[in-house]
Amino acid sequence: MFGNYFKEKKVLVIGHTGFKGAWLSEWLLMLGAKVSGVSLGVPTTPSLFETLNLSDRLNDHRCDIRDLDALLAIFKKETPDVVFHLAAQPIVSQGYDDPKTTFDTNLGGTVNVMEAIRVTSSIKAAVMITSDKCYHNVEWPFGYRETDRLGGKDPYSASKACAELAVHAYNESFFKGSNQSIASVRAGNVIGGGDWAENRIVPDCMRAWSNHKPVTIRAPHATRPWQHVLEPLSGYLLLASKLDQSLSGQAYNFGPDASVNASVSALIHALAVDWDGAAIDVNPATMQHAEAGLLKLSCDKALHELNWQPTLKLQDTIQFTSQWYLGHKNNMDMLALTQGQIMAYCEQAARQEHVWCTSTQTV
């Protein structure tokens, strides 16, 4: 996969204890990479990071990305070849509660990461993960393109738009024409096993139903392009494996097929099928802040420039997600289950002849 690009590569995952970071770290280990990680701490209990016992299987560092000196020391020690930056304050509602920390982390922390990349000569490729919420959302019915206006009506979304501007400025000022290449990626509404964050719809369902309680939903008609976590990660990995000066400074959307768009209500009812006695309580009064009704991405650029496309249909995404949480509830071997889902995803992609898992991939 990925032309064996990651085999024996030293890869630093910033935000490796989070939901997406833990899935990415596990996949990189399976690809033969020498993985190290930087995180402030383990963000939830339980967590995918601890479930997979990743602290004993990679070089595990604790650091606040707002502390540049501490971050520089880790970069100097690890001398990575490739960097994935996922560390963030990732929750919209927390952005309202603590806007300064949200901007300090998502913008200031990203600047610190790029500064550390700039002075670490071993790094050849860096992928900066932001969010689909970096776009100025006017809720039009077609997908946002990478050239569309950035914005954000809340602190979290605005902080991600600011991070995008900072990535662009660093590329134009320092990385353009150098032997280091950097790109940003935008994805959202990612679901899958091992997410235990507060105020996210799937973890809220899993917590409630595992305890035989109803889940409360605020906006049942809000529509989202749901995608399994492995979908954007395959794009991030493909981009890193191909990243050079011809792609440096670019931004890429990674999202599901348009047919995967579904309402919150439709998603929850589909998830509930596998959970005995699953109950749903619709209560718009619990909504503290305005939520977008529609937000979708155009992934044409990733298709045409990287030959990337999504693999899973919505029913596959829901099945993967439910099976993981049911396995966790039933005390199954979760490392084996997680690795099995990664392999199953790769097998589906191979059957569809996606470039990153065929012999035609070049780097």
BADO-302200 format. One record per residue (C-alpha): residue number from 0; residue in one letter; x, y, z. Coordinates in pm, whole numbers, plus 50000, padded with zeros to 5 digits. Layout:
BEGIN
+-----+----+-------+-------+-------+
!   i ! aa !    px !    py !    pz !
+-----+----+-------+-------+-------+
! NUM !  A !     X !     Y !     Z !
...
+-----+----+-------+-------+-------+
This chain:
BEGIN
+-----+----+-------+-------+-------+
!   i ! aa !    px !    py !    pz !
+-----+----+-------+-------+-------+
!   0 !  M ! 50000 ! 50000 ! 50000 !
!   1 !  F ! 50106 ! 50356 ! 49919 !
!   2 !  G ! 50395 ! 50214 ! 49717 !
!   3 !  N ! 50561 ! 50096 ! 50042 !
!   4 !  Y ! 50643 ! 50463 ! 50101 !
!   5 !  F ! 50601 ! 50441 ! 50478 !
!   6 !  K ! 50805 ! 50127 ! 50539 !
!   7 !  E ! 51093 ! 50220 ! 50774 !
!   8 !  K ! 51004 ! 50590 ! 50748 !
!   9 !  K ! 51019 ! 50790 ! 51072 !
!  10 !  V ! 50672 ! 50940 ! 51106 !
!  11 !  L ! 50567 ! 51188 ! 51373 !
!  12 !  V ! 50195 ! 51205 ! 51448 !
!  13 !  I ! 50101 ! 51519 ! 51642 !
!  14 !  G ! 49777 ! 51445 ! 51822 !
!  15 !  H ! 49832 ! 51069 ! 51827 !
!  16 !  T ! 49620 ! 51008 ! 52138 !
!  17 !  G ! 49303 ! 51144 ! 51977 !
!  18 !  F ! 49044 ! 50947 ! 51782 !
!  19 !  K ! 49181 ! 51010 ! 51432 !
!  20 !  G ! 49540 ! 51019 ! 51554 !
!  21 !  A ! 49516 ! 50675 ! 51713 !
!  22 !  W ! 49364 ! 50520 ! 51398 !
!  23 !  L ! 49638 ! 50685 ! 51189 !
!  24 !  S ! 49913 ! 50566 ! 51425 !
!  25 !  E ! 49783 ! 50208 ! 51414 !
!  26 !  W ! 49767 ! 50210 ! 51034 !
!  27 !  L ! 50120 ! 50353 ! 51008 !
!  28 !  L ! 50251 ! 50078 ! 51237 !
!  29 !  M ! 50085 ! 49820 ! 51014 !
!  30 !  L ! 50258 ! 49985 ! 50715 !
!  31 !  G ! 50597 ! 49934 ! 50879 !
!  32 !  A ! 50661 ! 50295 ! 50980 !
!  33 !  K ! 50867 ! 50395 ! 51283 !
!  34 !  V ! 50602 ! 50600 ! 51460 !
!  35 !  S ! 50640 ! 50864 ! 51729 !
!  36 !  G ! 50365 ! 51079 ! 51871 !
!  37 !  V ! 50314 ! 51411 ! 52046 !
!  38 !  S ! 50003 ! 51490 ! 52251 !
!  39 !  L ! 49911 ! 51692 ! 52556 !
!  40 !  G ! 49745 ! 51389 ! 52711 !
!  41 !  V ! 49484 ! 51122 ! 52652 !
!  42 !  P ! 49169 ! 51324 ! 52584 !
!  43 !  T ! 48895 ! 51078 ! 52687 !
!  44 !  T ! 48826 ! 50780 ! 52909 !
!  45 !  P ! 48795 ! 50528 ! 52757 !
!  46 !  S ! 49015 ! 50606 ! 52456 !
!  47 !  L ! 49119 ! 50427 ! 52140 !
!  48 !  F ! 49482 ! 50511 ! 52220 !
!  49 !  E ! 49471 ! 50316 ! 52547 !
!  50 !  T ! 49250 ! 50041 ! 52405 !
!  51 !  L ! 49516 ! 49967 ! 52143 !
!  52 !  N ! 49799 ! 50000 ! 52398 !
!  53 !  L ! 49975 ! 50239 ! 52162 !
!  54 !  S ! 50194 ! 50391 ! 52433 !
!  55 !  D ! 50400 ! 50069 ! 52437 !
!  56 !  R ! 50416 ! 50038 ! 52058 !
!  57 !  L ! 50547 ! 50379 ! 51951 !
!  58 !  N ! 50760 ! 50662 ! 52091 !
!  59 !  D ! 50507 ! 50840 ! 52311 !
!  60 !  H ! 50572 ! 51207 ! 52400 !
!  61 !  R ! 50365 ! 51445 ! 52613 !
!  62 !  C ! 50381 ! 51809 ! 52510 !
!  63 !  D ! 50155 ! 52112 ! 52480 !
!  64 !  I ! 50189 ! 52230 ! 52120 !
!  65 !  R ! 50157 ! 52586 ! 52252 !
!  66 !  D ! 50505 ! 52534 ! 52405 !
!  67 !  L ! 50744 ! 52584 ! 52114 !
!  68 !  D ! 51063 ! 52499 ! 52304 !
!  69 !  A ! 50925 ! 52166 ! 52424 !
!  70 !  L ! 50799 ! 52087 ! 52074 !
!  71 !  L ! 51138 ! 52170 ! 51919 !
!  72 !  A ! 51311 ! 51934 ! 52161 !
!  73 !  I ! 51092 ! 51643 ! 52048 !
!  74 !  F ! 51148 ! 51720 ! 51680 !
!  75 !  K ! 51523 ! 51732 ! 51742 !
!  76 !  K ! 51514 ! 51398 ! 51921 !
!  77 !  E ! 51296 ! 51214 ! 51669 !
!  78 !  T ! 51427 ! 51368 ! 51341 !
!  79 !  P ! 51115 ! 51257 ! 51151 !
!  80 !  D ! 51088 ! 51213 ! 50775 !
!  81 !  V ! 50712 ! 51280 ! 50767 !
!  82 !  V ! 50480 ! 51477 ! 50997 !
!  83 !  F ! 50103 ! 51456 ! 51035 !
!  84 !  H ! 49957 ! 51737 ! 51246 !
!  85 !  L ! 49617 ! 51654 ! 51398 !
!  86 !  A ! 49644 ! 51805 ! 51746 !
!  87 !  A ! 49361 ! 52048 ! 51813 !
!  88 !  Q ! 49080 ! 52159 ! 52034 !
!  89 !  P ! 48827 ! 51967 ! 51819 !
!  90 !  I ! 48484 ! 52040 ! 51968 !
!  91 !  V ! 48265 ! 52325 ! 51844 !
!  92 !  S ! 48082 ! 52366 ! 52176 !
!  93 !  Q ! 48412 ! 52390 ! 52368 !
!  94 !  G ! 48512 ! 52668 ! 52132 !
!  95 !  Y ! 48220 ! 52873 ! 52262 !
!  96 !  D ! 48308 ! 52788 ! 52624 !
!  97 !  D ! 48680 ! 52864 ! 52590 !
!  98 !  P ! 48751 ! 53062 ! 52272 !
!  99 !  K ! 49099 ! 53177 ! 52370 !
! 100 !  T ! 49232 ! 52825 ! 52426 !
! 101 !  T ! 49068 ! 52719 ! 52101 !
! 102 !  F ! 49250 ! 52990 ! 51903 !
! 103 !  D ! 49576 ! 52945 ! 52096 !
! 104 !  T ! 49575 ! 52571 ! 52022 !
! 105 !  N ! 49433 ! 52554 ! 51672 !
! 106 !  L ! 49612 ! 52859 ! 51532 !
! 107 !  G ! 49907 ! 52919 ! 51765 !
! 108 !  G ! 49980 ! 52549 ! 51801 !
! 109 !  T ! 49973 ! 52504 ! 51424 !
! 110 !  V ! 50219 ! 52792 ! 51382 !
! 111 !  N ! 50450 ! 52626 ! 51636 !
! 112 !  V ! 50432 ! 52296 ! 51448 !
! 113 !  M ! 50523 ! 52467 ! 51120 !
! 114 !  E ! 50808 ! 52651 ! 51290 !
! 115 !  A ! 50939 ! 52317 ! 51420 !
! 116 !  I ! 50908 ! 52169 ! 51069 !
! 117 !  R ! 51091 ! 52467 ! 50921 !
! 118 !  V ! 51401 ! 52415 ! 51137 !
! 119 !  T ! 51407 ! 52032 ! 51116 !
! 120 !  S ! 51592 ! 51942 ! 50797 !
! 121 !  S ! 51506 ! 51571 ! 50811 !
! 122 !  I ! 51139 ! 51643 ! 50732 !
! 123 !  K ! 51047 ! 51608 ! 50367 !
! 124 !  A ! 50665 ! 51600 ! 50386 !
! 125 !  A ! 50412 ! 51744 ! 50630 !
! 126 !  V ! 50032 ! 51711 ! 50619 !
! 127 !  M ! 49839 ! 51965 ! 50826 !
! 128 !  I ! 49488 ! 51851 ! 50918 !
! 129 !  T ! 49226 ! 52123 ! 50964 !
! 130 !  S ! 48850 ! 52080 ! 50910 !
! 131 !  D ! 48566 ! 52118 ! 50663 !
! 132 !  K ! 48438 ! 52388 ! 50898 !
! 133 !  C ! 48716 ! 52620 ! 50777 !
! 134 !  Y ! 48484 ! 52726 ! 50494 !
! 135 !  H ! 48246 ! 53021 ! 50513 !
! 136 !  N ! 47930 ! 52811 ! 50521 !
! 137 !  V ! 47628 ! 52958 ! 50342 !
! 138 !  E ! 47458 ! 52615 ! 50332 !
! 139 !  W ! 47439 ! 52593 ! 49957 !
! 140 !  P ! 47348 ! 52250 ! 49814 !
! 141 !  F ! 47679 ! 52182 ! 49638 !
! 142 !  G ! 48017 ! 52100 ! 49781 !
! 143 !  Y ! 48276 ! 52355 ! 49885 !
! 144 !  R ! 48591 ! 52361 ! 49674 !
! 145 !  E ! 48940 ! 52430 ! 49803 !
! 146 !  T ! 48933 ! 52774 ! 49639 !
! 147 !  D ! 48610 ! 52880 ! 49811 !
! 148 !  R ! 48603 ! 53145 ! 50079 !
! 149 !  L ! 48736 ! 53056 ! 50423 !
! 150 !  G ! 48547 ! 53173 ! 50728 !
! 151 !  G ! 48377 ! 53056 ! 51043 !
! 152 !  K ! 48095 ! 53194 ! 51254 !
! 153 !  D ! 48214 ! 53030 ! 51576 !
! 154 !  P ! 48557 ! 53018 ! 51745 !
! 155 !  Y ! 48635 ! 52659 ! 51646 !
! 156 !  S ! 48552 ! 52709 ! 51277 !
! 157 !  A ! 48728 ! 53045 ! 51261 !
! 158 !  S ! 49039 ! 52899 ! 51428 !
! 159 !  K ! 49059 ! 52635 ! 51155 !
! 160 !  A ! 49025 ! 52898 ! 50883 !
! 161 !  C ! 49306 ! 53093 ! 51050 !
! 162 !  A ! 49521 ! 52779 ! 51057 !
! 163 !  E ! 49468 ! 52739 ! 50683 !
! 164 !  L ! 49588 ! 53094 ! 50623 !
! 165 !  A ! 49894 ! 53031 ! 50838 !
! 166 !  V ! 49982 ! 52713 ! 50643 !
! 167 !  H ! 49957 ! 52907 ! 50318 !
! 168 !  A ! 50177 ! 53189 ! 50451 !
! 169 !  Y ! 50445 ! 52949 ! 50575 !
! 170 !  N ! 50452 ! 52769 ! 50243 !
! 171 !  E ! 50485 ! 53091 ! 50044 !
! 172 !  S ! 50746 ! 53235 ! 50281 !
! 173 !  F ! 50960 ! 52935 ! 50376 !
! 174 !  F ! 50877 ! 52604 ! 50205 !
! 175 !  K ! 50828 ! 52711 ! 49844 !
! 176 !  G ! 51128 ! 52599 ! 49643 !
! 177 !  S ! 51280 ! 52414 ! 49939 !
! 178 !  N ! 51331 ! 52042 ! 49995 !
! 179 !  Q ! 51036 ! 52042 ! 50236 !
! 180 !  S ! 50677 ! 52013 ! 50118 !
! 181 !  I ! 50363 ! 52095 ! 50316 !
! 182 !  A ! 49992 ! 52065 ! 50242 !
! 183 !  S ! 49665 ! 52105 ! 50431 !
! 184 !  V ! 49368 ! 51868 ! 50431 !
! 185 !  R ! 49004 ! 51926 ! 50514 !
! 186 !  A ! 48752 ! 51665 ! 50622 !
! 187 !  G ! 48464 ! 51649 ! 50863 !
! 188 !  N ! 48185 ! 51443 ! 51014 !
! 189 !  V ! 48419 ! 51150 ! 51066 !
! 190 !  I ! 48276 ! 50855 ! 51258 !
! 191 !  G ! 48408 ! 50513 ! 51357 !
! 192 !  G ! 48496 ! 50297 ! 51652 !
! 193 !  G ! 48694 ! 50440 ! 51940 !
! 194 !  D ! 48558 ! 50795 ! 51943 !
! 195 !  W ! 48453 ! 50886 ! 52298 !
! 196 !  A ! 48448 ! 51266 ! 52271 !
! 197 !  E ! 48173 ! 51464 ! 52440 !
! 198 !  N ! 47903 ! 51628 ! 52230 !
! 199 !  R ! 47953 ! 51410 ! 51925 !
! 200 !  I ! 47656 ! 51219 ! 51799 !
! 201 !  V ! 47800 ! 50866 ! 51766 !
! 202 !  P ! 47984 ! 50862 ! 52103 !
! 203 !  D ! 47670 ! 51007 ! 52264 !
! 204 !  C ! 47468 ! 50718 ! 52118 !
! 205 !  M ! 47718 ! 50455 ! 52225 !
! 206 !  R ! 47740 ! 50586 ! 52582 !
! 207 !  A ! 47364 ! 50605 ! 52619 !
! 208 !  W ! 47278 ! 50271 ! 52461 !
! 209 !  S ! 47555 ! 50083 ! 52639 !
! 210 !  N ! 47392 ! 50198 ! 52965 !
! 211 !  H ! 47036 ! 50124 ! 52842 !
! 212 !  K ! 46947 ! 50493 ! 52830 !
! 213 !  P ! 46794 ! 50700 ! 52548 !
! 214 !  V ! 47019 ! 50928 ! 52348 !
! 215 !  T ! 46908 ! 51290 ! 52321 !
! 216 !  I ! 46949 ! 51458 ! 51982 !
! 217 !  R ! 46919 ! 51830 ! 51917 !
! 218 !  A ! 46895 ! 51868 ! 51540 !
! 219 !  P ! 46754 ! 51551 ! 51381 !
! 220 !  H ! 46716 ! 51706 ! 51036 !
! 221 !  A ! 47071 ! 51843 ! 51006 !
! 222 !  T ! 47240 ! 51675 ! 50710 !
! 223 !  R ! 47603 ! 51570 ! 50706 !
! 224 !  P ! 47838 ! 51380 ! 50469 !
! 225 !  W ! 47919 ! 51102 ! 50717 !
! 226 !  Q ! 48240 ! 50910 ! 50651 !
! 227 !  H ! 48434 ! 50641 ! 50829 !
! 228 !  V ! 48760 ! 50759 ! 50982 !
! 229 !  L ! 48964 ! 50539 ! 50747 !
! 230 !  E ! 48837 ! 50731 ! 50443 !
! 231 !  P ! 49014 ! 51063 ! 50504 !
! 232 !  L ! 49313 ! 50883 ! 50657 !
! 233 !  S ! 49368 ! 50698 ! 50330 !
! 234 !  G ! 49372 ! 51039 ! 50160 !
! 235 !  Y ! 49616 ! 51184 ! 50412 !
! 236 !  L ! 49850 ! 50888 ! 50366 !
! 237 !  L ! 49826 ! 50901 ! 49987 !
! 238 !  L ! 49896 ! 51274 ! 49984 !
! 239 !  A ! 50200 ! 51233 ! 50211 !
! 240 !  S ! 50337 ! 50957 ! 49989 !
! 241 !  K ! 50311 ! 51180 ! 49681 !
! 242 !  L ! 50390 ! 51516 ! 49842 !
! 243 !  D ! 50662 ! 51711 ! 49665 !
! 244 !  Q ! 50715 ! 52069 ! 49550 !
! 245 !  S ! 50457 ! 52030 ! 49273 !
! 246 !  L ! 50190 ! 51975 ! 49540 !
! 247 !  S ! 50337 ! 52183 ! 49822 !
! 248 !  G ! 50113 ! 52458 ! 49951 !
! 249 !  Q ! 49798 ! 52292 ! 49818 !
! 250 !  A ! 49482 ! 52218 ! 50015 !
! 251 !  Y ! 49273 ! 51905 ! 49960 !
! 252 !  N ! 48923 ! 51803 ! 50062 !
! 253 !  F ! 48860 ! 51440 ! 50157 !
! 254 !  G ! 48500 ! 51337 ! 50191 !
! 255 !  P ! 48251 ! 51064 ! 50103 !
! 256 !  D ! 48046 ! 51016 ! 49790 !
! 257 !  A ! 47744 ! 51249 ! 49770 !
! 258 !  S ! 47515 ! 50949 ! 49825 !
! 259 !  V ! 47650 ! 50919 ! 50180 !
! 260 !  N ! 47486 ! 51246 ! 50287 !
! 261 !  A ! 47224 ! 51165 ! 50549 !
! 262 !  S ! 47038 ! 51339 ! 50828 !
! 263 !  V ! 47133 ! 51297 ! 51192 !
! 264 !  S ! 46805 ! 51112 ! 51243 !
! 265 !  A ! 46874 ! 50867 ! 50958 !
! 266 !  L ! 47223 ! 50795 ! 51089 !
! 267 !  I ! 47105 ! 50731 ! 51444 !
! 268 !  H ! 46819 ! 50505 ! 51340 !
! 269 !  A ! 47059 ! 50303 ! 51123 !
! 270 !  L ! 47303 ! 50268 ! 51414 !
! 271 !  A ! 47022 ! 50169 ! 51650 !
! 272 !  V ! 46943 ! 49853 ! 51453 !
! 273 !  D ! 47235 ! 49668 ! 51614 !
! 274 !  W ! 47156 ! 49781 ! 51971 !
! 275 !  D ! 46879 ! 49608 ! 52163 !
! 276 !  G ! 46640 ! 49855 ! 52322 !
! 277 !  A ! 46809 ! 50158 ! 52166 !
! 278 !  A ! 46595 ! 50462 ! 52239 !
! 279 !  I ! 46606 ! 50811 ! 52088 !
! 280 !  D ! 46479 ! 51134 ! 52245 !
! 281 !  V ! 46447 ! 51439 ! 52019 !
! 282 !  N ! 46481 ! 51757 ! 52223 !
! 283 !  P ! 46574 ! 52074 ! 52029 !
! 284 !  A ! 46568 ! 52267 ! 52359 !
! 285 !  T ! 46905 ! 52110 ! 52447 !
! 286 !  M ! 47072 ! 52298 ! 52159 !
! 287 !  Q ! 47293 ! 52567 ! 52313 !
! 288 !  H ! 47440 ! 52707 ! 51990 !
! 289 !  A ! 47331 ! 52728 ! 51628 !
! 290 !  E ! 47430 ! 52428 ! 51415 !
! 291 !  A ! 47477 ! 52415 ! 51039 !
! 292 !  G ! 47193 ! 52253 ! 50850 !
! 293 !  L ! 47408 ! 52145 ! 50554 !
! 294 !  L ! 47781 ! 52129 ! 50488 !
! 295 !  K ! 47941 ! 51919 ! 50215 !
! 296 !  L ! 48271 ! 51912 ! 50031 !
! 297 !  S ! 48371 ! 51876 ! 49669 !
! 298 !  C ! 48651 ! 51619 ! 49643 !
! 299 !  D ! 48710 ! 51660 ! 49270 !
! 300 !  K ! 49059 ! 51800 ! 49325 !
! 301 !  A ! 49169 ! 51494 ! 49525 !
! 302 !  L ! 49027 ! 51271 ! 49252 !
! 303 !  H ! 49195 ! 51449 ! 48961 !
! 304 !  E ! 49531 ! 51537 ! 49119 !
! 305 !  L ! 49583 ! 51239 ! 49353 !
! 306 !  N ! 49347 ! 50983 ! 49198 !
! 307 !  W ! 49187 ! 50942 ! 49542 !
! 308 !  Q ! 48825 ! 50847 ! 49591 !
! 309 !  P ! 48619 ! 50716 ! 49883 !
! 310 !  T ! 48567 ! 50344 ! 49935 !
! 311 !  L ! 48274 ! 50285 ! 50169 !
! 312 !  K ! 47902 ! 50326 ! 50126 !
! 313 !  L ! 47699 ! 50460 ! 50417 !
! 314 !  Q ! 47584 ! 50114 ! 50525 !
! 315 !  D ! 47949 ! 49999 ! 50535 !
! 316 !  T ! 48044 ! 50298 ! 50749 !
! 317 !  I ! 47761 ! 50228 ! 50992 !
! 318 !  Q ! 47842 ! 49857 ! 51006 !
! 319 !  F ! 48212 ! 49917 ! 51076 !
! 320 !  T ! 48121 ! 50166 ! 51349 !
! 321 !  S ! 47858 ! 49953 ! 51524 !
! 322 !  Q ! 48073 ! 49638 ! 51510 !
! 323 !  W ! 48363 ! 49819 ! 51679 !
! 324 !  Y ! 48154 ! 49950 ! 51969 !
! 325 !  L ! 47973 ! 49619 ! 52013 !
! 326 !  G ! 48311 ! 49447 ! 52024 !
! 327 !  H ! 48428 ! 49691 ! 52290 !
! 328 !  K ! 48110 ! 49638 ! 52492 !
! 329 !  N ! 48159 ! 49259 ! 52472 !
! 330 !  N ! 48528 ! 49272 ! 52575 !
! 331 !  M ! 48662 ! 49141 ! 52246 !
! 332 !  D ! 49029 ! 49165 ! 52140 !
! 333 !  M ! 49007 ! 49525 ! 52022 !
! 334 !  L ! 49354 ! 49541 ! 51868 !
! 335 !  A ! 49267 ! 49244 ! 51647 !
! 336 !  L ! 48926 ! 49394 ! 51566 !
! 337 !  T ! 49075 ! 49735 ! 51481 !
! 338 !  Q ! 49348 ! 49587 ! 51264 !
! 339 !  G ! 49087 ! 49365 ! 51102 !
! 340 !  Q ! 48878 ! 49667 ! 51008 !
! 341 !  I ! 49182 ! 49839 ! 50855 !
! 342 !  M ! 49255 ! 49527 ! 50651 !
! 343 !  A ! 48890 ! 49492 ! 50548 !
! 344 !  Y ! 48887 ! 49854 ! 50436 !
! 345 !  C ! 49204 ! 49801 ! 50232 !
! 346 !  E ! 49056 ! 49488 ! 50074 !
! 347 !  Q ! 48747 ! 49682 ! 49966 !
! 348 !  A ! 48967 ! 49956 ! 49821 !
! 349 !  A ! 49175 ! 49697 ! 49636 !
! 350 !  R ! 48863 ! 49541 ! 49485 !
! 351 !  Q ! 48770 ! 49888 ! 49360 !
! 352 !  E ! 49127 ! 49926 ! 49223 !
! 353 !  H ! 49203 ! 50243 ! 49416 !
! 354 !  V ! 49547 ! 50369 ! 49332 !
! 355 !  W ! 49695 ! 50364 ! 49683 !
! 356 !  C ! 49649 ! 49989 ! 49725 !
! 357 !  T ! 49750 ! 49871 ! 49377 !
! 358 !  S ! 50084 ! 49816 ! 49209 !
! 359 !  T ! 50028 ! 50129 ! 48998 !
! 360 !  Q ! 50099 ! 50365 ! 49289 !
! 361 !  T ! 50416 ! 50564 ! 49225 !
! 362 !  V ! 50612 ! 50789 ! 49456 !
+-----+----+-------+-------+-------+
